[in-house]
Amino acid sequence: NSTVSPAAALSVVDLYSFAEWVVIALSIAIIILYFVVHAAVVVRHPMKTTLGINLSERRLWIKNMMSGNNQLLVVQTIRNGIMTSTYFATSASTIALYVLAEAVKRQLSIQQILLLAVGGVMLGAFLNFLHSIRALNSIGYLSFGGPPPAQADDPEDPHLSSTEKVQVAINLMNKATV
Protein backbone atom coordinates (compact mmCIF):
# COMPACT_ATOMS: atom_id res chain seq x y z
CA ASN A 1 0.00 0.00 0.00
CA SER A 2 1.71 3.18 -1.18
CA THR A 3 0.88 6.49 0.40
CA VAL A 4 2.13 9.89 -0.61
CA SER A 5 3.67 12.02 2.08
CA PRO A 6 2.26 15.56 2.51
CA ALA A 7 5.60 17.04 1.40
CA ALA A 8 5.57 14.99 -1.83
CA ALA A 9 1.93 15.93 -2.51
CA LEU A 10 2.75 19.59 -2.03
CA SER A 11 5.63 19.44 -4.48
CA VAL A 12 3.36 17.90 -7.14
CA VAL A 13 0.85 20.73 -6.64
CA ASP A 14 3.63 23.32 -6.83
CA LEU A 15 4.99 21.72 -10.00
CA TYR A 16 1.54 21.70 -11.57
CA SER A 17 1.04 25.37 -10.72
CA PHE A 18 4.47 26.19 -12.14
CA ALA A 19 3.61 24.31 -15.36
CA GLU A 20 0.37 26.27 -15.66
CA TRP A 21 2.25 29.55 -15.25
CA VAL A 22 4.79 28.54 -17.89
CA VAL A 23 2.02 27.65 -20.35
CA ILE A 24 0.22 30.95 -19.68
CA ALA A 25 3.42 32.96 -20.12
CA LEU A 26 4.28 31.08 -23.31
CA SER A 27 0.78 31.67 -24.70
CA ILE A 28 0.99 35.39 -24.00
CA ALA A 29 4.47 35.56 -25.57
CA ILE A 30 3.23 33.84 -28.74
CA ILE A 31 0.29 36.24 -29.03
CA ILE A 32 2.56 39.27 -28.55
CA LEU A 33 5.03 37.91 -31.10
CA TYR A 34 2.21 37.41 -33.61
CA PHE A 35 1.06 41.03 -33.24
CA VAL A 36 4.62 42.37 -33.51
CA VAL A 37 5.24 40.40 -36.71
CA HIS A 38 1.83 41.41 -38.12
CA ALA A 39 2.51 45.11 -37.37
CA ALA A 40 5.88 44.86 -39.12
CA VAL A 41 4.27 43.31 -42.21
CA VAL A 42 1.56 46.02 -42.24
CA VAL A 43 4.23 48.75 -42.10
CA ARG A 44 6.56 47.20 -44.70
CA HIS A 45 4.01 45.69 -47.12
CA PRO A 46 0.60 47.21 -46.35
CA MET A 47 -1.14 45.91 -49.46
CA LYS A 48 -0.30 42.29 -48.54
CA THR A 49 -2.49 42.35 -45.43
CA THR A 50 -6.20 42.75 -44.94
CA LEU A 51 -5.56 45.54 -42.44
CA GLY A 52 -3.43 47.50 -44.91
CA ILE A 53 -5.96 47.11 -47.70
CA ASN A 54 -8.80 48.18 -45.38
CA LEU A 55 -6.86 51.27 -44.26
CA SER A 56 -6.22 52.26 -47.87
CA GLU A 57 -9.81 51.69 -48.99
CA ARG A 58 -11.19 53.47 -45.93
CA ARG A 59 -9.04 56.52 -46.75
CA LEU A 60 -10.41 56.60 -50.32
CA TRP A 61 -13.99 56.08 -49.11
CA ILE A 62 -13.79 58.97 -46.64
CA LYS A 63 -12.32 61.31 -49.25
CA ASN A 64 -15.12 60.36 -51.65
CA MET A 65 -17.88 60.72 -49.04
CA MET A 66 -16.70 64.10 -47.78
CA SER A 67 -16.15 65.56 -51.24
CA GLY A 68 -19.52 64.69 -52.76
CA ASN A 69 -23.15 65.01 -51.86
CA ASN A 70 -23.32 61.74 -49.93
CA GLN A 71 -24.59 63.09 -46.62
CA LEU A 72 -27.24 60.43 -46.11
CA LEU A 73 -24.76 57.58 -46.62
CA VAL A 74 -22.26 59.21 -44.27
CA VAL A 75 -24.90 59.68 -41.55
CA GLN A 76 -26.11 56.09 -41.90
CA THR A 77 -22.57 54.73 -41.76
CA ILE A 78 -21.73 56.74 -38.66
CA ARG A 79 -25.03 55.77 -37.02
CA ASN A 80 -24.43 52.08 -37.73
CA GLY A 81 -20.93 52.31 -36.30
CA ILE A 82 -22.20 54.02 -33.15
CA MET A 83 -24.98 51.45 -32.69
CA THR A 84 -22.52 48.56 -33.12
CA SER A 85 -20.01 50.08 -30.72
CA THR A 86 -22.76 50.72 -28.17
CA TYR A 87 -23.91 47.11 -28.38
CA PHE A 88 -20.38 45.76 -27.99
CA ALA A 89 -19.57 48.20 -25.16
CA THR A 90 -22.68 47.08 -23.27
CA SER A 91 -21.84 43.41 -23.84
CA ALA A 92 -18.22 43.86 -22.76
CA SER A 93 -19.18 45.70 -19.58
CA THR A 94 -21.79 43.07 -18.68
CA ILE A 95 -19.33 40.22 -19.22
CA ALA A 96 -16.62 42.09 -17.30
CA LEU A 97 -18.85 42.68 -14.30
CA TYR A 98 -20.01 39.05 -14.24
CA VAL A 99 -16.48 37.66 -14.53
CA LEU A 100 -15.14 40.03 -11.88
CA ALA A 101 -18.01 39.11 -9.53
CA GLU A 102 -17.17 35.42 -10.02
CA ALA A 103 -13.48 36.10 -9.37
CA VAL A 104 -14.22 37.88 -6.10
CA LYS A 105 -16.22 34.86 -4.85
CA ARG A 106 -13.27 32.47 -5.23
CA GLN A 107 -10.27 31.95 -3.01
CA LEU A 108 -6.86 33.01 -4.27
CA SER A 109 -5.94 30.57 -7.02
CA ILE A 110 -4.86 30.53 -10.63
CA GLN A 111 -8.54 30.44 -11.64
CA GLN A 112 -9.18 33.67 -9.76
CA ILE A 113 -6.17 35.32 -11.37
CA LEU A 114 -7.30 34.20 -14.83
CA LEU A 115 -10.84 35.47 -14.15
CA LEU A 116 -9.41 38.81 -13.06
CA ALA A 117 -7.34 38.93 -16.26
CA VAL A 118 -10.40 38.18 -18.41
CA GLY A 119 -12.36 40.83 -16.52
CA GLY A 120 -9.56 43.32 -17.16
CA VAL A 121 -9.54 42.50 -20.87
CA MET A 122 -13.32 42.99 -21.01
CA LEU A 123 -13.05 46.34 -19.23
CA GLY A 124 -10.38 47.32 -21.76
CA ALA A 125 -12.72 46.32 -24.59
CA PHE A 126 -15.47 48.42 -23.00
CA LEU A 127 -13.20 51.48 -22.92
CA ASN A 128 -12.10 50.81 -26.51
CA PHE A 129 -15.71 50.78 -27.72
CA LEU A 130 -16.43 53.99 -25.80
CA HIS A 131 -13.46 55.58 -27.59
CA SER A 132 -14.89 54.31 -30.88
CA ILE A 133 -18.23 56.00 -30.17
CA ARG A 134 -16.46 59.26 -29.36
CA ALA A 135 -14.40 59.11 -32.58
CA LEU A 136 -17.47 58.38 -34.72
CA ASN A 137 -19.34 61.31 -33.16
CA SER A 138 -16.39 63.56 -33.97
CA ILE A 139 -16.47 62.39 -37.58
CA GLY A 140 -20.14 63.40 -37.74
CA TYR A 141 -19.29 66.93 -36.63
CA LEU A 142 -16.36 67.11 -39.05
CA SER A 143 -18.50 65.95 -41.96
CA PHE A 144 -21.17 68.62 -41.68
CA GLY A 145 -20.05 71.22 -39.17
CA GLY A 146 -18.77 74.73 -39.65
CA PRO A 147 -18.80 77.18 -42.49
CA PRO A 148 -16.80 76.60 -45.66
CA PRO A 149 -13.19 77.81 -45.45
CA ALA A 150 -13.97 80.88 -47.63
CA GLN A 151 -16.31 82.19 -44.91
CA ALA A 152 -13.93 81.52 -42.03
CA ASP A 153 -12.26 84.95 -41.84
CA ASP A 154 -12.32 85.38 -38.06
CA PRO A 155 -8.80 84.68 -36.68
CA GLU A 156 -10.34 84.15 -33.22
CA ASP A 157 -12.42 81.25 -34.59
CA PRO A 158 -10.17 79.25 -36.93
CA HIS A 159 -11.64 76.47 -39.03
CA LEU A 160 -10.07 73.47 -40.69
CA SER A 161 -9.72 73.45 -44.44
CA SER A 162 -11.54 70.72 -46.36
CA THR A 163 -8.28 68.82 -46.81
CA GLU A 164 -7.53 69.04 -43.09
CA LYS A 165 -11.05 67.85 -42.24
CA VAL A 166 -10.65 64.83 -44.50
CA GLN A 167 -7.30 63.93 -42.90
CA VAL A 168 -8.70 64.29 -39.37
CA ALA A 169 -11.74 62.21 -40.34
CA ILE A 170 -9.47 59.48 -41.78
CA ASN A 171 -7.43 59.38 -38.56
CA LEU A 172 -10.58 59.25 -36.41
CA MET A 173 -12.16 56.52 -38.54
CA ASN A 174 -8.97 54.46 -38.29
CA LYS A 175 -9.02 54.84 -34.50
CA ALA A 176 -12.72 53.99 -34.35
CA THR A 177 -12.58 50.86 -36.49
CA VAL A 178 -9.17 49.25 -36.00
C-alpha positions in Angstrom: 0.0 0.0 0.0 1.7 3.2 -1.2 0.9 6.5 0.4 2.1 9.9 -0.6 3.7 12.0 2.1 2.3 15.6 2.5 5.6 17.0 1.4 5.6 15.0 -1.8 1.9 15.9 -2.5 2.7 19.6 -2.0 5.6 19.4 -4.5 3.4 17.9 -7.1 0.9 20.7 -6.6 3.6 23.3 -6.8 5.0 21.7 -10.0 1.5 21.7 -11.6 1.0 25.4 -10.7 4.5 26.2 -12.1 3.6 24.3 -15.4 0.4 26.3 -15.7 2.2 29.6 -15.2 4.8 28.5 -17.9 2.0 27.7 -20.4 0.2 31.0 -19.7 3.4 33.0 -20.1 4.3 31.1 -23.3 0.8 31.7 -24.7 1.0 35.4 -24.0 4.5 35.6 -25.6 3.2 33.8 -28.7 0.3 36.2 -29.0 2.6 39.3 -28.6 5.0 37.9 -31.1 2.2 37.4 -33.6 1.1 41.0 -33.2 4.6 42.4 -33.5 5.2 40.4 -36.7 1.8 41.4 -38.1 2.5 45.1 -37.4 5.9 44.9 -39.1 4.3 43.3 -42.2 1.6 46.0 -42.2 4.2 48.7 -42.1 6.6 47.2 -44.7 4.0 45.7 -47.1 0.6 47.2 -46.3 -1.1 45.9 -49.5 -0.3 42.3 -48.5 -2.5 42.3 -45.4 -6.2 42.8 -44.9 -5.6 45.5 -42.4 -3.4 47.5 -44.9 -6.0 47.1 -47.7 -8.8 48.2 -45.4 -6.9 51.3 -44.3 -6.2 52.3 -47.9 -9.8 51.7 -49.0 -11.2 53.5 -45.9 -9.0 56.5 -46.8 -10.4 56.6 -50.3 -14.0 56.1 -49.1 -13.8 59.0 -46.6 -12.3 61.3 -49.3 -15.1 60.4 -51.6 -17.9 60.7 -49.0 -16.7 64.1 -47.8 -16.1 65.6 -51.2 -19.5 64.7 -52.8 -23.2 65.0 -51.9 -23.3 61.7 -49.9 -24.6 63.1 -46.6 -27.2 60.4 -46.1 -24.8 57.6 -46.6 -22.3 59.2 -44.3 -24.9 59.7 -41.6 -26.1 56.1 -41.9 -22.6 54.7 -41.8 -21.7 56.7 -38.7 -25.0 55.8 -37.0 -24.4 52.1 -37.7 -20.9 52.3 -36.3 -22.2 54.0 -33.1 -25.0 51.4 -32.7 -22.5 48.6 -33.1 -20.0 50.1 -30.7 -22.8 50.7 -28.2 -23.9 47.1 -28.4 -20.4 45.8 -28.0 -19.6 48.2 -25.2 -22.7 47.1 -23.3 -21.8 43.4 -23.8 -18.2 43.9 -22.8 -19.2 45.7 -19.6 -21.8 43.1 -18.7 -19.3 40.2 -19.2 -16.6 42.1 -17.3 -18.9 42.7 -14.3 -20.0 39.1 -14.2 -16.5 37.7 -14.5 -15.1 40.0 -11.9 -18.0 39.1 -9.5 -17.2 35.4 -10.0 -13.5 36.1 -9.4 -14.2 37.9 -6.1 -16.2 34.9 -4.8 -13.3 32.5 -5.2 -10.3 31.9 -3.0 -6.9 33.0 -4.3 -5.9 30.6 -7.0 -4.9 30.5 -10.6 -8.5 30.4 -11.6 -9.2 33.7 -9.8 -6.2 35.3 -11.4 -7.3 34.2 -14.8 -10.8 35.5 -14.2 -9.4 38.8 -13.1 -7.3 38.9 -16.3 -10.4 38.2 -18.4 -12.4 40.8 -16.5 -9.6 43.3 -17.2 -9.5 42.5 -20.9 -13.3 43.0 -21.0 -13.0 46.3 -19.2 -10.4 47.3 -21.8 -12.7 46.3 -24.6 -15.5 48.4 -23.0 -13.2 51.5 -22.9 -12.1 50.8 -26.5 -15.7 50.8 -27.7 -16.4 54.0 -25.8 -13.5 55.6 -27.6 -14.9 54.3 -30.9 -18.2 56.0 -30.2 -16.5 59.3 -29.4 -14.4 59.1 -32.6 -17.5 58.4 -34.7 -19.3 61.3 -33.2 -16.4 63.6 -34.0 -16.5 62.4 -37.6 -20.1 63.4 -37.7 -19.3 66.9 -36.6 -16.4 67.1 -39.0 -18.5 66.0 -42.0 -21.2 68.6 -41.7 -20.1 71.2 -39.2 -18.8 74.7 -39.6 -18.8 77.2 -42.5 -16.8 76.6 -45.7 -13.2 77.8 -45.4 -14.0 80.9 -47.6 -16.3 82.2 -44.9 -13.9 81.5 -42.0 -12.3 84.9 -41.8 -12.3 85.4 -38.1 -8.8 84.7 -36.7 -10.3 84.2 -33.2 -12.4 81.2 -34.6 -10.2 79.3 -36.9 -11.6 76.5 -39.0 -10.1 73.5 -40.7 -9.7 73.4 -44.4 -11.5 70.7 -46.4 -8.3 68.8 -46.8 -7.5 69.0 -43.1 -11.0 67.9 -42.2 -10.6 64.8 -44.5 -7.3 63.9 -42.9 -8.7 64.3 -39.4 -11.7 62.2 -40.3 -9.5 59.5 -41.8 -7.4 59.4 -38.6 -10.6 59.2 -36.4 -12.2 56.5 -38.5 -9.0 54.5 -38.3 -9.0 54.8 -34.5 -12.7 54.0 -34.4 -12.6 50.9 -36.5 -9.2 49.2 -36.0 
